[in-house]
Amino acid sequence: MKRTWTAEVLLEHFTLLPDELAAVGNKSGETRLGFAVLLKCLQYEGRFPRSRQEVTPEVVRFLAAQVGVDAALFAQYRWEGRTIEAHRAQIREMTRIREFHRADEEALQDWLCAEVFDHEQHPDRLRDLIRAECRTRAIEAPADISSLIDMGLMAYEAQIYTVIVARLAPDVQKGLDALLVASPDAEEEEEEIPLSLLRHDPGPVGVESALNEIAKLRALRAIGLPPDLFQGYPPKLVERLRRRIAAESPSHIREHPPAIRMTLLAALVFQRTQEVTDALVTLLIQIVHRIGTRAERRVEVAYINDLKRVAGKARILYRIADAALEHPDEPVREVVFPIVNEQTLRDLVAEYKAQGGAYRRQVQEVMRSSYRNHYRQILPALLDVLDFRSNNTAYQPVIQALAVVREYVDSRLAWYPLESSPPLEGVIPSAWENVVTEKDSAGEERVNRLTYELGVLQTLRERVRSKEIWVAGAAHFRNYVEYAIC
C-alpha cells in the first residue's frame, strides 16, 4: 500500500457506505476499526494487508473517524487468531471475493503469458493489470505479486525459447554458435563476440565506411535467420532478449542451455541486421547530401576571387541608360566606359552569372564528377543489399527507376538503351531535368546514365527521409504501416 494519500483519494476509496457501516455496527473498539480497515483495504488493494504496518496512519485515522473509534486502538487489533479469520470470512462473503488458491496462480500465469507479456512487461503496470484481473475474476490478489510476475516471465520466456529454437534450422544454429568461437590468440577474459556484430557506429561518412557496413550486413545475413523469426513478438521483447546477451562474454553465453543460447544469439543477430541496414540507409542519405554540399562549396571557392559585390547597381544602370539615350548612335566604348569603367561591368556580369543558371550548372557538373570518380563505386553493392519499397502509388516511378538503375548498374553505356525507357516524371528533380537528357549523333533524345543515377539518388533520399519509401529488413526505415502495429 502506498505511503502518502490525498484527501480526495481517501474520500473516494475509503469512505464507508451505508451497508458497510451496518456490517461494523455490532462490533466495538479495536475490532470495529480493524474490520473496517480490512474491508476497505481489500476493496482498494484487492487483498487483505499482511500486517498492520502495511496500513498507513492516514487511512487508519480516516476510517476511525467514520466508525467513531480512537485510531490508537488499531495497535491492539490482533493480526492472528479466530477474530481476524472470522472478519476475513465475513468480508469475503460481503464482497463476493474468494480466497486466492494455487489454481488461481497458475491461471493468472497462463493469462499473463497468453495476453499480457507480449505488449506489457513494466512491473508497476503489470501489478495494476493483475489486480484488475483479480477483481474481474472475483478473487483476492496474490500476496506476492512480484513473485507471480517473475514466475510468469520465466514461463513466458521458456515458451519463447521453445518457439524460436524450433524456427531455426540446424545450419542456422551452427552459424550462431560459430559467433562464439574465440580467436586462437585471445585470452579467456578478453573473449568478445565479433566486433562487427556489436559495433553500432559505422564511422565517418564515406565510401570506406559504406563498404564496411555492406560487408557486415552480408555477413549477418549469411547466418540465415528467417525474416519472420520473431513474428508475433513485439520489438521491445526482442530488445530485452538482446540486452541479456550483449554484456556477456562468449564463454558465459556458451554455458546457457541450447534453447536459451540460440534464442539470445538470434535476437542479437536479428537486431544487429536491422541496425546495420539502418546504418547503410543513413550513410546513403548522408553521402547524397555530401555530394551536393561539397560541390556547392567547390564552386563557391572557384567563384570567390572573381565575384565582387557591386554597390550602387541601380545608380549605374540609370547613368548607362541616360548616356545611351543621349548618344544612341555612338560606340559603347565612347559613351558607356567614361561613365562606368570596363572592370565594373565585368564584375556585374560575374555576379549575375554566379547568381543565375551558370552557377547551378557548374554545381551539377562538379556533383557528376564527384559521383562518377568516387562515390559511384558503392552503388552496385548498395543496390544489392538494400531493398527499397513503397506503399504509395505516387512513388512507384522511383521504385521503377531504381529497377532500371539496378539493371544497368554495371554497364559501360553512356546512355540508357531507348527500349529501357527510364521514368523521368516524379523521379528527376526539376533542377536536373535539362541536364539528364542529351541528343545523340542521330538526334535522338537519350537519358544520360550517370546523371540519371545521381538524380534518382537525390529523389530517393528525400522520399526515404519522409518515409514514403521504406527499406525491407530495416528498423528505423521500415514500412511505416508497421509502426502502427507495434
C-alpha positions as CSV (number, residue, x, y, z in Angstrom):
1,M,0.0,0.0,0.0
2,K,1.3,3.4,-0.9
3,R,2.5,5.7,2.0
4,T,1.0,9.0,1.1
5,W,-2.6,9.9,0.5
6,T,-4.6,13.0,-0.5
7,A,-8.0,13.9,1.0
8,E,-9.6,13.3,-2.4
9,V,-8.3,9.8,-2.8
10,L,-9.2,8.9,0.8
11,L,-12.7,10.2,0.3
12,E,-13.1,8.2,-3.0
13,H,-11.7,4.9,-1.9
14,F,-12.0,4.7,1.9
15,T,-15.5,6.1,2.6
16,L,-17.7,3.5,4.3
17,L,-21.0,3.1,2.5
18,P,-24.3,2.6,4.5
19,D,-24.3,-1.2,4.2
20,E,-20.6,-1.3,5.2
21,L,-21.3,0.8,8.3
22,A,-24.1,-1.6,9.1
23,A,-21.7,-4.5,9.0
24,V,-19.4,-2.9,11.6
25,G,-22.3,-1.8,13.8
26,N,-22.3,-4.9,16.0
27,K,-18.6,-4.6,16.7
28,S,-16.7,-2.3,19.1
29,G,-13.3,-0.9,19.9
30,E,-10.4,-2.2,18.0
31,T,-12.4,-5.0,16.3
32,R,-14.7,-2.4,14.9
33,L,-11.8,-0.4,13.5
34,G,-9.9,-3.5,12.4
35,F,-12.8,-4.8,10.4
36,A,-13.3,-1.5,8.6
37,V,-9.6,-1.4,7.7
38,L,-9.6,-5.0,6.3
39,L,-12.8,-4.3,4.3
40,K,-11.6,-1.1,2.6
41,C,-8.0,-2.4,2.0
42,L,-9.4,-5.5,0.2
43,Q,-11.6,-3.3,-2.0
44,Y,-8.7,-0.9,-2.8
45,E,-5.7,-3.3,-3.0
46,G,-7.5,-6.5,-4.0
47,R,-6.1,-8.3,-1.0
48,F,-6.0,-8.1,2.8
49,P,-3.0,-6.4,4.4
50,R,-0.3,-8.9,5.6
51,S,0.4,-6.8,8.7
52,R,-0.8,-3.7,10.4
53,Q,2.4,-2.0,9.4
54,E,1.2,-2.0,5.8
55,V,-1.7,0.3,6.6
56,T,-0.7,3.9,6.7
57,P,-1.8,6.1,9.6
58,E,-3.8,8.4,7.3
59,V,-6.0,5.5,6.3
60,V,-6.5,4.4,9.9
61,R,-7.4,7.9,11.1
62,F,-9.8,8.4,8.2
63,L,-11.6,5.1,8.9
64,A,-11.5,5.6,12.7
65,A,-13.3,8.9,12.4
66,Q,-16.1,7.2,10.4
67,V,-16.7,4.3,12.9
68,G,-16.3,6.5,16.0
69,V,-13.2,4.7,17.4
70,D,-9.9,6.2,18.6
71,A,-7.3,5.5,15.9
72,A,-4.8,4.4,18.6
73,L,-6.8,1.3,19.2
74,F,-5.8,-0.2,15.9
75,A,-2.5,-1.2,17.5
76,Q,-4.5,-3.5,19.7
77,Y,-6.2,-5.3,16.9
78,R,-4.7,-8.9,16.8
79,W,-3.4,-9.9,13.4
80,E,-3.7,-13.7,14.2
81,G,-6.4,-15.8,15.7
82,R,-10.1,-16.5,15.4
83,T,-11.3,-12.9,15.3
84,I,-9.3,-11.8,12.2
85,E,-10.1,-15.0,10.4
86,A,-13.8,-14.5,11.1
87,H,-13.6,-10.9,9.9
88,R,-11.9,-12.1,6.7
89,A,-14.6,-14.7,6.1
90,Q,-17.4,-12.2,6.7
91,I,-15.8,-9.7,4.3
92,R,-15.3,-12.3,1.6
93,E,-19.0,-13.1,1.9
94,M,-20.0,-9.4,1.7
95,T,-17.8,-8.6,-1.3
96,R,-18.2,-12.0,-3.0
97,I,-14.4,-12.1,-3.4
98,R,-12.9,-15.5,-2.6
99,E,-9.5,-16.5,-1.3
100,F,-6.6,-16.9,-3.7
101,H,-5.6,-20.5,-4.4
102,R,-2.8,-22.3,-6.2
103,A,-5.0,-22.9,-9.2
104,D,-5.6,-19.2,-9.4
105,E,-1.9,-18.6,-9.5
106,E,-1.5,-21.0,-12.4
107,A,-4.4,-19.5,-14.3
108,L,-3.0,-16.0,-13.9
109,Q,0.3,-17.1,-15.2
110,D,-1.3,-18.6,-18.2
111,W,-3.3,-15.4,-18.7
112,L,-0.1,-13.3,-18.4
113,C,1.8,-15.4,-21.0
114,A,-1.1,-15.5,-23.4
115,E,-2.5,-12.0,-23.3
116,V,-0.2,-9.6,-21.4
117,F,3.5,-10.2,-21.7
118,D,3.5,-9.7,-25.4
119,H,2.8,-6.0,-25.0
120,E,3.5,-5.1,-21.4
121,Q,6.3,-6.0,-19.1
122,H,6.7,-2.9,-16.9
123,P,6.4,-4.1,-13.2
124,D,4.1,-1.4,-11.9
125,R,1.7,-1.6,-14.8
126,L,1.7,-5.4,-14.5
127,R,0.7,-5.1,-10.9
128,D,-2.2,-2.9,-11.8
129,L,-3.3,-5.3,-14.6
130,I,-3.1,-8.3,-12.2
131,R,-5.2,-6.5,-9.6
132,A,-7.8,-5.5,-12.2
133,E,-7.9,-9.1,-13.5
134,C,-8.4,-10.5,-10.0
135,R,-11.3,-8.1,-9.5
136,T,-12.8,-9.4,-12.7
137,R,-12.4,-13.0,-11.5
138,A,-13.7,-12.1,-8.1
139,I,-10.6,-13.4,-6.3
140,E,-8.1,-11.9,-3.9
141,A,-5.0,-10.6,-5.4
142,P,-1.9,-12.7,-4.6
143,A,0.1,-11.6,-1.5
144,D,3.3,-11.5,-3.5
145,I,2.5,-10.1,-6.9
146,S,6.2,-9.6,-7.7
147,S,6.9,-13.4,-7.4
148,L,3.9,-14.1,-9.6
149,I,5.3,-11.7,-12.2
150,D,8.8,-13.3,-12.0
151,M,7.5,-16.8,-12.3
152,G,5.2,-15.8,-15.2
153,L,8.1,-14.1,-17.1
154,M,10.2,-17.3,-16.6
155,A,7.4,-19.4,-18.1
156,Y,6.8,-16.9,-20.9
157,E,10.5,-16.8,-21.8
158,A,10.6,-20.7,-21.7
159,Q,7.8,-20.7,-24.3
160,I,9.7,-18.2,-26.4
161,Y,12.9,-20.3,-26.3
162,T,10.9,-23.3,-27.4
163,V,9.2,-21.5,-30.3
164,I,12.3,-19.7,-31.6
165,V,14.7,-22.6,-31.5
166,A,12.1,-24.7,-33.4
167,R,12.2,-22.0,-36.1
168,L,15.9,-22.2,-36.5
169,A,17.3,-24.8,-39.0
170,P,20.3,-26.8,-37.8
171,D,22.7,-25.0,-40.2
172,V,21.5,-21.6,-38.8
173,Q,22.1,-22.8,-35.2
174,K,25.6,-23.9,-36.3
175,G,26.2,-20.4,-37.7
176,L,25.0,-18.8,-34.5
177,D,27.3,-20.9,-32.4
178,A,30.2,-20.0,-34.7
179,L,29.9,-16.5,-33.4
180,L,31.2,-17.7,-30.1
181,V,34.4,-19.2,-31.4
182,A,37.3,-17.3,-29.9
183,S,40.4,-16.4,-31.9
184,P,43.4,-18.7,-31.1
185,D,45.4,-15.9,-29.5
186,A,42.6,-14.4,-27.4
187,E,42.8,-14.9,-23.6
188,E,39.7,-16.2,-21.9
189,E,38.9,-12.9,-20.1
190,E,39.3,-10.9,-23.3
191,E,36.9,-13.0,-25.4
192,E,34.3,-10.9,-27.3
193,I,31.6,-11.5,-29.8
194,P,33.0,-10.3,-33.1
195,L,33.3,-6.5,-33.1
196,S,31.4,-6.3,-36.4
197,L,28.3,-7.5,-34.7
198,L,28.5,-5.3,-31.6
199,R,29.7,-2.1,-33.2
200,H,26.9,0.4,-33.7
201,D,28.8,3.4,-35.2
202,P,29.6,2.8,-38.9
203,G,32.3,5.5,-38.7
204,P,32.8,8.7,-40.7
205,V,30.6,9.2,-43.8
206,G,32.3,8.0,-46.9
207,V,32.9,5.1,-49.3
208,E,35.1,3.1,-46.9
209,S,32.5,3.1,-44.1
210,A,29.7,2.2,-46.5
211,L,31.7,-0.7,-47.9
212,N,32.5,-1.9,-44.4
213,E,28.8,-1.8,-43.4
214,I,27.9,-3.6,-46.6
215,A,30.3,-6.4,-45.8
216,K,29.0,-6.5,-42.2
217,L,25.4,-6.8,-43.4
218,R,26.2,-9.6,-45.8
219,A,28.0,-11.5,-43.0
220,L,24.9,-11.1,-40.7
221,R,22.5,-12.2,-43.5
222,A,24.8,-15.2,-44.3
223,I,23.8,-16.7,-40.9
224,G,20.4,-17.3,-42.5
225,L,17.9,-16.1,-39.9
226,P,14.3,-16.4,-41.1
227,P,12.9,-13.0,-41.7
228,D,9.8,-13.9,-39.7
229,L,11.8,-15.4,-36.9
230,F,10.3,-13.1,-34.2
231,Q,6.9,-12.7,-35.9
232,G,4.2,-12.4,-33.2
233,Y,6.6,-10.8,-30.7
234,P,7.0,-7.1,-30.1
235,P,10.3,-5.3,-30.9
236,K,10.7,-4.4,-27.2
237,L,10.8,-8.1,-26.3
238,V,13.5,-8.8,-28.9
239,E,15.4,-5.9,-27.5
240,R,15.1,-7.3,-24.0
241,L,16.4,-10.7,-25.1
242,R,19.2,-9.0,-26.9
243,R,20.2,-6.9,-23.9
244,R,20.5,-10.1,-21.8
245,I,23.4,-11.3,-24.0
246,A,25.0,-8.1,-25.0
247,A,27.1,-7.8,-21.8
248,E,28.1,-11.4,-21.6
249,S,31.3,-12.9,-22.8
250,P,31.2,-15.9,-25.3
251,S,32.4,-18.2,-22.5
252,H,29.4,-17.3,-20.4
253,I,27.0,-17.5,-23.3
254,R,28.2,-21.0,-24.1
255,E,27.1,-22.0,-20.6
256,H,23.4,-21.3,-21.4
257,P,21.2,-24.3,-22.3
258,P,21.0,-24.6,-26.1
259,A,17.5,-23.3,-26.5
260,I,18.3,-20.2,-24.5
261,R,21.6,-19.7,-26.2
262,M,20.1,-19.9,-29.7
263,T,17.3,-17.6,-28.9
264,L,19.5,-14.9,-27.3
265,L,22.1,-15.1,-30.1
266,A,19.3,-14.9,-32.7
267,A,17.8,-11.8,-31.0
268,L,21.3,-10.2,-31.2
269,V,21.8,-11.1,-34.9
270,F,18.2,-10.1,-35.8
271,Q,18.5,-6.6,-34.3
272,R,22.1,-6.1,-35.5
273,T,20.9,-6.9,-39.0
274,Q,18.2,-4.2,-38.7
275,E,20.6,-1.7,-37.2
276,V,23.3,-2.2,-39.9
277,T,20.6,-1.9,-42.6
278,D,19.5,1.4,-40.9
279,A,23.1,2.5,-40.8
280,L,23.6,1.8,-44.5
281,V,20.4,3.8,-45.4
282,T,21.6,6.6,-43.2
283,L,25.0,6.6,-44.9
284,L,23.4,6.7,-48.3
285,I,21.3,9.7,-47.2
286,Q,24.4,11.5,-45.9
287,I,26.6,10.7,-48.9
288,V,24.0,12.0,-51.4
289,H,23.7,15.2,-49.2
290,R,27.5,15.4,-49.0
291,I,27.9,15.2,-52.8
292,G,25.7,18.3,-53.2
293,T,27.1,20.4,-50.3
294,R,30.7,19.7,-51.3
295,A,30.0,20.6,-54.9
296,E,28.5,23.9,-53.9
297,R,31.5,24.7,-51.7
298,R,33.9,23.9,-54.5
299,V,32.0,26.1,-57.0
300,E,31.8,28.9,-54.4
301,V,35.5,28.8,-53.9
302,A,36.1,29.0,-57.6
303,Y,33.8,32.0,-57.9
304,I,35.0,33.8,-54.9
305,N,38.0,35.5,-56.5
306,D,36.0,36.7,-59.5
307,L,32.8,37.6,-57.6
308,K,32.7,41.2,-56.3
309,R,29.5,42.6,-55.0
310,V,29.0,45.8,-57.0
311,A,27.5,48.6,-54.9
312,G,25.0,51.1,-56.4
313,K,23.8,48.9,-59.3
314,A,20.6,51.0,-59.7
315,R,22.6,54.2,-60.0
316,I,25.0,52.6,-62.5
317,L,22.1,51.3,-64.6
318,Y,20.5,54.8,-64.6
319,R,23.7,56.5,-65.8
320,I,24.2,53.9,-68.5
321,A,20.6,54.3,-69.7
322,D,20.8,58.1,-69.7
323,A,24.1,58.1,-71.7
324,A,22.8,55.6,-74.2
325,L,19.6,57.7,-74.8
326,E,21.6,60.9,-75.2
327,H,24.1,59.3,-77.6
328,P,22.3,56.4,-79.3
329,D,24.4,56.3,-82.4
330,E,27.9,56.5,-80.8
331,P,30.1,53.5,-79.8
332,V,29.7,51.9,-76.4
333,R,33.4,52.4,-75.6
334,E,33.0,56.2,-76.1
335,V,29.6,56.5,-74.4
336,V,29.4,53.9,-71.5
337,F,33.0,53.4,-70.5
338,P,33.6,57.0,-69.4
339,I,30.6,56.6,-67.0
340,V,31.3,53.0,-65.8
341,N,34.7,51.5,-66.3
342,E,35.1,48.2,-68.0
343,Q,36.1,46.2,-64.8
344,T,33.0,47.3,-63.0
345,L,30.9,46.0,-65.9
346,R,32.8,42.7,-65.8
347,D,32.1,42.4,-62.1
348,L,28.5,42.9,-62.7
349,V,28.4,40.1,-65.3
350,A,30.3,37.8,-63.0
351,E,27.9,38.5,-60.2
352,Y,24.9,37.8,-62.4
353,K,26.4,34.5,-63.6
354,A,27.1,33.4,-60.1
355,Q,23.5,34.1,-59.1
356,G,21.9,32.6,-62.2
357,G,21.8,29.4,-64.1
358,A,25.5,29.2,-64.8
359,Y,26.2,28.7,-61.1
360,R,23.7,25.9,-60.8
361,R,25.1,24.2,-64.0
362,Q,28.6,24.3,-62.6
363,V,27.4,22.8,-59.3
364,Q,25.8,20.0,-61.2
365,E,28.9,19.3,-63.2
366,V,31.0,19.1,-60.1
367,M,28.4,16.8,-58.5
368,R,28.5,14.5,-61.5
369,S,32.3,14.4,-61.5
370,S,32.5,13.6,-57.7
371,Y,29.8,10.9,-58.1
372,R,31.4,9.4,-61.2
373,N,35.0,9.3,-59.9
374,H,34.5,8.4,-56.3
375,Y,31.1,7.7,-54.7
376,R,29.6,5.6,-57.5
377,Q,31.8,2.7,-56.7
378,I,29.5,1.8,-53.7
379,L,26.2,1.9,-55.8
380,P,26.3,-1.7,-57.1
381,A,26.8,-3.1,-53.6
382,L,24.2,-0.8,-52.1
383,L,21.6,-1.8,-54.6
384,D,22.5,-5.4,-54.0
385,V,21.8,-5.3,-50.2
386,L,19.1,-2.6,-49.9
387,D,15.6,-3.4,-51.0
388,F,13.6,-0.1,-51.4
389,R,9.8,-0.3,-51.4
390,S,6.8,2.0,-51.3
391,N,3.1,1.5,-50.5
392,N,2.2,4.8,-52.2
393,T,1.4,4.6,-56.0
394,A,2.7,8.1,-56.4
395,Y,6.2,7.0,-55.7
396,Q,6.2,3.8,-57.8
397,P,8.1,5.7,-60.6
398,V,11.0,6.0,-58.1
399,I,10.9,2.2,-57.4
400,Q,10.8,1.6,-61.2
401,A,13.7,4.0,-61.7
402,L,15.7,2.0,-59.1
403,A,15.0,-1.2,-61.1
404,V,16.4,0.4,-64.2
405,V,19.4,1.7,-62.4
406,R,20.0,-1.7,-60.9
407,E,19.7,-3.4,-64.3
408,Y,22.3,-1.3,-65.9
409,V,24.5,-0.5,-62.8
410,D,27.5,-2.5,-64.2
411,S,27.0,-1.2,-67.8
412,R,29.6,1.0,-69.5
413,L,26.9,2.6,-71.7
414,A,26.8,6.4,-71.6
415,W,23.1,6.4,-72.3
416,Y,20.3,4.0,-71.4
417,P,19.0,2.0,-74.3
418,L,15.9,3.5,-75.9
419,E,13.9,0.4,-75.1
420,S,14.6,0.7,-71.3
421,S,12.5,3.9,-71.0
422,P,13.7,5.1,-67.6
423,P,10.9,7.2,-65.9
424,L,11.6,10.9,-65.6
425,E,8.4,12.4,-64.2
426,G,8.2,12.1,-60.4
427,V,11.8,10.9,-60.3
428,I,14.2,13.5,-61.6
429,P,14.4,16.8,-59.6
430,S,13.2,19.8,-61.6
431,A,16.7,21.4,-61.5
432,W,18.1,18.4,-63.2
433,E,15.5,17.9,-66.0
434,N,17.6,19.9,-68.6
435,V,20.8,18.0,-68.0
436,V,19.7,14.4,-67.6
437,T,18.7,14.1,-71.3
438,E,21.0,14.7,-74.2
439,K,20.8,14.2,-78.0
440,D,22.9,11.5,-79.7
441,S,24.5,11.8,-83.1
442,A,21.3,10.7,-84.7
443,G,19.3,13.5,-83.0
444,E,17.6,11.0,-80.7
445,E,16.9,12.3,-77.1
446,R,18.7,9.9,-74.7
447,V,19.0,9.7,-70.9
448,N,22.5,10.1,-69.6
449,R,23.0,7.1,-67.3
450,L,25.3,8.6,-64.6
451,T,23.3,11.8,-64.4
452,Y,20.1,9.8,-64.1
453,E,21.6,7.7,-61.3
454,L,22.5,10.9,-59.4
455,G,19.1,12.4,-59.9
456,V,17.4,9.2,-58.8
457,L,19.5,9.1,-55.6
458,Q,18.6,12.7,-54.7
459,T,14.9,11.9,-55.0
460,L,15.3,8.7,-53.2
461,R,17.0,10.5,-50.3
462,E,14.0,12.8,-49.9
463,R,11.4,10.1,-50.2
464,V,13.2,7.8,-47.7
465,R,13.6,10.7,-45.2
466,S,9.8,11.3,-45.4
467,K,9.2,7.5,-45.1
468,E,7.2,7.4,-48.3
469,I,9.8,4.9,-49.4
470,W,10.9,2.3,-46.9
471,V,13.6,-0.4,-46.7
472,A,12.9,-4.1,-46.2
473,G,14.7,-5.5,-43.1
474,A,15.3,-2.1,-41.5
475,A,14.0,-0.9,-38.2
476,H,14.0,2.9,-38.3
477,F,13.4,2.9,-42.1
478,R,10.9,0.1,-42.0
479,N,7.4,0.1,-43.5
480,Y,5.5,2.9,-41.8
481,V,2.5,0.7,-41.5
482,E,4.4,-1.5,-39.1
483,Y,4.8,1.5,-36.7
484,A,1.0,1.5,-36.1
485,I,1.1,-2.3,-35.5
486,C,4.0,-2.0,-33.0
